[in-house]
Structures are given as structure tokens and as C-alpha cells.
Amino acid sequence: MREYLPNRRQSTSLKFTVDGLRYQCSFSRFKDGRPAEVFIYAGKVGSNVNVMARDLAVVTSLALQYGVPVETIRSALEQEVDGTQRGPLGVLLKLIEDEAKK
């Protein structure tokens, strides 16, 4: 069952770079602290990379709202041999997990 967010909610914004491409992101959490939605922007509005980043965020947000744990999503994504995330979604989810530990 999908868990919906309130219409008004706090979010955190951040920026990072992967392979020379800058990403702007924001995310919100459920009341219990679990990540609930992500937004990712990259490149120019309407560019292929921006469309792919935004689509990736929508699918990820839906997965989170249907109860898929962040760890499950991260482990399914491309990683280096040492476990370092390779793509923008993996990097963002790692940053979200690190932010929760503060």
C-alpha cells in the first residue's frame, strides 16, 4: 500500500557532482525519518540528462512510498568494487543515509 506525504513538508536540498555533471537534489522524509521522496535535476531544462534524472527520482519516490528500503534500492544500483556508488541516484541515496546519521 502506498504511504502518502502531507501536502506541506520539510525538505533538504543539496548539490553534488558525478563524472563532471552537477546535480541539484532535494528530499523529504516521513514523520518517522525514513526517506519518502527525492527530486533530482541535472543539465538544462528539457535536456535528456535532466529528463532521465527527474524520471529516476519519480520512480525512486514511488518505490520509497511503497515501502522499498533505501538499502534495497542502493544495493541494486551500479557500484565500484569497493562499494562506492557510481551513478547519481546511488550517490544521492548515500548522502541521504549519511545525513540521517548526523
Beta strands, then each sheet from edge to edge (+ up, - down):
strand 1: 11-18
strand 2: 21-29
strand 3: 35-42
sheet 1: 1+ 2- 3+
end
